[in-house]
Amino acid sequence: MINFIFRNIWQRIILLIFISIISHAIVHLAPGEPALVDPSNPRMKPEDIQRIRSAFHLDEPLHIQYVYWVKDLFTGELKSFKDNQPVLGKIWQRFLNSLPLFLIGTLITWFLAFPVGIRAALSRDSMFDRTSTFFSYALISIPGFFLSYLCIIFMVKTFDVSVIGMQTFGLEEAPLLFRSMDRVWHLTVPAMMSAIAGTAILSRYVRSQMLEVIHQDYMRTARAKGLPEDQVIYRHGLRNALLPFITMFGLTIPGLIGGSVIFETIFAWPGMGRLGYEAILARDFPVILTLNFISAVLVLLGTLVSDILYAVADPRIKF
């Protein structure tokens, strides 16, 4: 297993290098220049533009810019074009904001989807199955931003409470308990909104996979041995239905960056997805490239975790 992990890590490092080179080339092929060196700015003199270009190495060939970007990234000296702040510091601050939103949304999705999907499969064509199917397709069809706006209007009109931002305005000097409860409230609402569509989609996958395995021969054999029904369903049935969800679990990790950009924008939550969106609008190349690099790392890490979990879930798979 150790050899398998190290071999895959080296393969992913090589792949990560190629991804970073291609991403760097694509980003710099976009038309226009960063807003900081916009020649249309009447206050910018030609010598000022050239000085700024030299400071950020924009007057160098593309491959030299890539070398400077890699060096500055791994030495922590990479600066943002927008405000000349350290890129890693900005991303770390936004990461701390996005992490609880991502974790709570993911936990809500997976802890709700599996019980609903399993019960719908075991009681096929029942009232519960038809009701869950109706609501699942309805929640999949309704845009998430529309539900979010309805939620904001409902909360404000009904309870007269704010759900925008990370905390309620005016509670900066409130006791720690009130500020903590307010932060949890502001965190829970966007997390639930981001988990709605994911729960509906994942529950459909769980139902479909369970319907495929509950009538297999090994399930009938387990029942013939006199095993309890819960053990038959969860130990023999669910374990064999888990492989597609292991792949999905690995691919949810990159959602830490871009998965909640819509909800972060609607709820004014200063997270990583919103940071990437703002960087694209400002042509802030260092932030865009670094976020893309981190996304690639998370994708490759997610696939490695999935490969390891395959062998844990299915004994037929060997390293």
C-alpha positions as CSV (number, residue, x, y, z in Angstrom):
1,M,0.0,0.0,0.0
2,I,2.8,2.4,0.8
3,N,4.5,1.8,-2.6
4,F,1.1,2.4,-4.2
5,I,0.7,5.7,-2.5
6,F,4.2,7.0,-3.2
7,R,4.0,5.9,-6.9
8,N,0.7,7.7,-7.3
9,I,2.0,10.8,-5.5
10,W,4.9,11.0,-8.0
11,Q,2.6,10.6,-10.9
12,R,0.3,13.3,-9.7
13,I,3.3,15.7,-9.0
14,I,4.3,15.3,-12.7
15,L,0.8,15.8,-13.8
16,L,0.5,18.9,-11.5
17,I,3.5,20.5,-13.2
18,F,1.9,20.1,-16.7
19,I,-1.4,21.5,-15.4
20,S,0.3,24.5,-13.9
21,I,2.2,25.2,-17.2
22,I,-1.0,24.9,-19.3
23,S,-3.0,27.0,-16.9
24,H,-0.4,29.7,-16.9
25,A,-0.3,29.9,-20.7
26,I,-4.1,29.9,-20.9
27,V,-4.6,32.7,-18.4
28,H,-2.0,34.9,-20.1
29,L,-3.7,34.3,-23.5
30,A,-6.8,36.1,-22.3
31,P,-7.2,39.6,-23.9
32,G,-6.3,42.7,-22.0
33,E,-3.9,43.2,-19.2
34,P,-4.4,43.4,-15.4
35,A,-6.4,46.4,-14.3
36,L,-3.4,47.7,-12.4
37,V,-1.5,48.4,-15.6
38,D,-4.5,49.4,-17.7
39,P,-3.1,51.8,-20.4
40,S,-6.5,53.5,-20.8
41,N,-6.2,54.9,-17.3
42,P,-5.6,58.7,-17.9
43,R,-3.6,59.0,-14.7
44,M,-1.0,56.4,-15.7
45,K,2.0,57.8,-17.6
46,P,4.0,55.5,-19.9
47,E,6.9,55.4,-17.5
48,D,4.5,54.5,-14.7
49,I,3.1,51.6,-16.7
50,Q,6.6,50.4,-17.6
51,R,7.7,50.5,-14.0
52,I,4.7,48.5,-12.8
53,R,5.1,46.0,-15.6
54,S,8.8,45.5,-14.6
55,A,7.9,45.2,-10.9
56,F,5.4,42.3,-11.7
57,H,7.7,40.8,-14.4
58,L,5.0,41.4,-17.1
59,D,7.6,42.6,-19.6
60,E,9.3,39.2,-19.5
61,P,8.7,36.3,-21.8
62,L,5.9,33.9,-20.8
63,H,8.2,31.1,-19.7
64,I,10.2,33.5,-17.5
65,Q,7.0,34.8,-15.9
66,Y,6.1,31.2,-15.1
67,V,9.5,30.7,-13.4
68,Y,9.0,33.9,-11.3
69,W,5.4,32.8,-10.4
70,V,6.6,29.3,-9.2
71,K,9.5,30.9,-7.2
72,D,7.3,33.5,-5.6
73,L,4.6,31.0,-4.9
74,F,6.8,28.6,-3.0
75,T,8.7,31.3,-1.2
76,G,5.6,33.1,-0.1
77,E,6.5,36.3,-1.9
78,L,3.7,36.2,-4.5
79,K,1.8,39.5,-4.5
80,S,-1.6,40.4,-5.8
81,F,-1.9,42.7,-8.7
82,K,-5.0,44.2,-7.2
83,D,-3.8,45.4,-3.8
84,N,-0.2,44.2,-3.6
85,Q,-1.0,42.0,-0.7
86,P,0.5,38.5,-0.3
87,V,-1.6,36.0,-2.3
88,L,-1.2,33.1,0.1
89,G,-2.3,35.3,3.0
90,K,-5.5,36.3,1.2
91,I,-6.2,32.8,0.2
92,W,-5.6,31.4,3.7
93,Q,-8.0,34.0,5.2
94,R,-10.7,33.1,2.7
95,F,-10.0,29.4,3.1
96,L,-10.8,29.7,6.9
97,N,-14.1,31.3,5.9
98,S,-15.0,28.7,3.2
99,L,-13.9,25.6,5.2
100,P,-16.8,25.5,7.7
101,L,-19.3,26.4,4.9
102,F,-18.0,23.5,2.8
103,L,-17.8,21.0,5.7
104,I,-21.3,21.7,7.0
105,G,-22.8,21.6,3.5
106,T,-21.1,18.3,2.6
107,L,-22.1,16.7,5.9
108,I,-25.7,17.7,5.4
109,T,-25.7,16.4,1.9
110,W,-24.2,13.0,2.7
111,F,-26.0,12.4,6.0
112,L,-29.4,13.2,4.5
113,A,-29.0,11.6,1.0
114,F,-28.1,8.1,2.1
115,P,-31.0,7.4,4.5
116,V,-33.5,8.9,2.1
117,G,-32.1,7.0,-0.9
118,I,-31.8,3.7,1.0
119,R,-35.3,3.9,2.3
120,A,-36.7,4.9,-1.1
121,A,-35.0,1.8,-2.6
122,L,-36.2,-0.6,0.1
123,S,-39.8,0.7,-0.2
124,R,-39.9,1.0,-3.9
125,D,-43.2,2.5,-5.4
126,S,-44.4,3.3,-1.9
127,M,-45.7,6.7,-0.8
128,F,-42.3,7.6,0.6
129,D,-40.6,6.7,-2.6
130,R,-43.0,8.7,-4.7
131,T,-42.8,11.7,-2.4
132,S,-39.0,11.7,-2.2
133,T,-38.8,11.3,-6.0
134,F,-41.1,14.3,-6.5
135,F,-39.2,16.6,-4.1
136,S,-35.8,15.5,-5.4
137,Y,-36.7,16.4,-9.0
138,A,-38.3,19.6,-7.8
139,L,-35.2,20.7,-5.9
140,I,-32.9,19.7,-8.7
141,S,-35.0,21.7,-11.2
142,I,-35.2,24.9,-9.1
143,P,-32.1,27.1,-9.4
144,G,-30.1,27.4,-6.2
145,F,-29.9,31.1,-6.4
146,F,-33.7,31.4,-6.7
147,L,-34.2,29.3,-3.5
148,S,-31.5,31.4,-1.8
149,Y,-33.3,34.6,-2.5
150,L,-36.6,33.1,-1.4
151,C,-34.9,32.0,1.9
152,I,-33.5,35.5,2.5
153,I,-36.9,37.1,1.9
154,F,-38.6,34.5,4.2
155,M,-36.1,35.0,7.0
156,V,-36.3,38.8,6.9
157,K,-40.1,39.0,6.5
158,T,-41.0,36.3,9.0
159,F,-38.3,36.4,11.7
160,D,-36.8,39.9,11.0
161,V,-33.3,38.4,11.2
162,S,-30.3,38.9,8.9
163,V,-28.7,36.1,7.0
164,I,-26.3,38.2,4.9
165,G,-22.6,38.2,5.7
166,M,-20.7,36.4,8.5
167,Q,-22.4,38.3,11.4
168,T,-25.2,40.7,12.1
169,F,-24.3,44.3,12.0
170,G,-24.0,45.9,15.4
171,L,-23.1,42.8,17.4
172,E,-19.4,43.5,17.3
173,E,-19.4,44.4,21.0
174,A,-21.9,41.8,22.1
175,P,-20.9,39.0,24.5
176,L,-19.0,36.0,23.1
177,L,-22.0,33.7,23.4
178,F,-24.3,35.9,21.3
179,R,-21.6,36.5,18.7
180,S,-20.9,32.7,18.5
181,M,-24.6,31.9,18.1
182,D,-25.0,34.6,15.5
183,R,-22.0,33.3,13.5
184,V,-23.5,29.7,13.6
185,W,-26.8,31.1,12.3
186,H,-25.2,33.0,9.5
187,L,-23.2,29.9,8.6
188,T,-26.0,27.4,8.7
189,V,-28.4,29.1,6.3
190,P,-26.0,29.3,3.3
191,A,-24.7,25.8,4.1
192,M,-28.2,24.4,4.0
193,M,-29.0,26.2,0.7
194,S,-25.8,24.8,-0.9
195,A,-26.7,21.3,0.3
196,I,-30.2,21.2,-1.1
197,A,-29.5,20.3,-4.7
198,G,-26.6,18.0,-3.7
199,T,-28.9,16.0,-1.4
200,A,-31.6,15.7,-4.0
201,I,-29.1,14.4,-6.7
202,L,-27.1,12.1,-4.4
203,S,-30.3,10.5,-2.9
204,R,-31.3,9.6,-6.5
205,Y,-27.9,7.9,-7.1
206,V,-28.2,6.0,-3.8
207,R,-31.6,4.8,-4.6
208,S,-30.5,3.6,-8.1
209,Q,-27.4,1.8,-6.7
210,M,-29.3,0.1,-3.9
211,L,-32.0,-1.1,-6.4
212,E,-29.2,-2.8,-8.3
213,V,-27.7,-4.7,-5.4
214,I,-30.7,-5.6,-3.2
215,H,-31.8,-8.4,-5.6
216,Q,-28.4,-9.8,-6.2
217,D,-27.6,-13.5,-5.4
218,Y,-25.3,-12.7,-2.5
219,M,-28.1,-10.7,-0.8
220,R,-30.5,-13.6,-1.0
221,T,-27.7,-15.9,0.3
222,A,-27.1,-13.5,3.3
223,R,-30.8,-13.6,4.1
224,A,-30.9,-17.4,3.8
225,K,-28.2,-17.6,6.4
226,G,-30.5,-15.9,8.8
227,L,-28.5,-12.6,9.1
228,P,-30.5,-9.6,10.5
229,E,-32.0,-7.4,7.8
230,D,-29.9,-4.4,8.9
231,Q,-26.7,-6.4,8.5
232,V,-27.8,-7.6,5.1
233,I,-28.6,-4.1,3.9
234,Y,-25.8,-2.1,5.3
235,R,-22.9,-4.7,5.4
236,H,-23.5,-6.6,2.2
237,G,-25.7,-4.3,0.1
238,L,-24.5,-0.8,0.9
239,R,-20.9,-1.7,0.9
240,N,-21.2,-3.1,-2.7
241,A,-23.1,0.0,-3.8
242,L,-20.4,2.4,-2.4
243,L,-17.9,2.4,-5.3
244,P,-19.6,5.1,-7.4
245,F,-20.0,7.3,-4.3
246,I,-16.3,6.9,-3.4
247,T,-15.5,8.6,-6.7
248,M,-18.1,11.3,-6.0
249,F,-16.6,11.8,-2.5
250,G,-13.2,12.4,-4.0
251,L,-14.5,14.9,-6.5
252,T,-16.3,16.9,-3.8
253,I,-12.9,18.0,-2.3
254,P,-12.3,20.6,-5.1
255,G,-15.7,22.1,-4.3
256,L,-13.9,23.8,-1.4
257,I,-12.8,26.5,-3.9
258,G,-15.5,26.9,-6.5
259,G,-18.4,24.8,-5.3
260,S,-20.1,27.6,-3.3
261,V,-19.3,30.7,-5.4
262,I,-22.9,31.4,-6.1
263,F,-24.0,31.1,-2.5
264,E,-21.0,33.0,-1.2
265,T,-22.0,35.8,-3.6
266,I,-25.7,35.8,-2.7
267,F,-25.1,35.6,1.1
268,A,-22.0,38.0,0.9
269,W,-19.8,35.3,2.5
270,P,-16.1,36.1,1.9
271,G,-14.9,32.7,0.8
272,M,-12.5,31.3,-1.7
273,G,-15.0,31.0,-4.5
274,R,-15.9,34.7,-4.2
275,L,-12.2,35.5,-4.1
276,G,-11.7,33.7,-7.4
277,Y,-14.6,35.5,-9.0
278,E,-13.3,38.9,-7.9
279,A,-9.8,38.0,-9.1
280,I,-11.2,37.1,-12.6
281,L,-13.0,40.5,-12.8
282,A,-9.9,42.3,-11.8
283,R,-7.5,40.2,-14.0
284,D,-5.5,39.5,-10.9
285,F,-3.3,36.8,-12.5
286,P,-1.4,35.7,-9.4
287,V,-4.6,35.0,-7.4
288,I,-6.2,33.2,-10.4
289,L,-3.2,31.0,-11.1
290,T,-2.7,30.2,-7.4
291,L,-6.4,29.3,-6.9
292,N,-6.3,27.1,-10.1
293,F,-3.1,25.4,-8.8
294,I,-4.8,24.7,-5.5
295,S,-7.8,23.4,-7.3
296,A,-5.6,21.0,-9.3
297,V,-4.0,19.8,-6.0
298,L,-7.4,19.2,-4.5
299,V,-8.6,17.2,-7.5
300,L,-5.5,15.0,-7.6
301,L,-5.7,14.6,-3.8
302,G,-9.4,13.6,-4.1
303,T,-8.7,11.0,-6.8
304,L,-5.9,9.5,-4.6
305,V,-8.2,9.3,-1.6
306,S,-10.8,7.6,-3.9
307,D,-8.2,5.0,-5.1
308,I,-7.3,4.2,-1.5
309,L,-10.9,3.9,-0.4
310,Y,-11.7,1.6,-3.3
311,A,-9.5,-1.1,-1.8
312,V,-11.0,-0.5,1.6
313,A,-14.6,-0.8,0.4
314,D,-14.1,-3.7,-2.0
315,P,-11.8,-6.6,-1.0
316,R,-11.6,-7.7,-4.7
317,I,-9.5,-4.6,-5.5
318,K,-5.9,-5.0,-4.7
319,F,-3.2,-2.2,-4.6
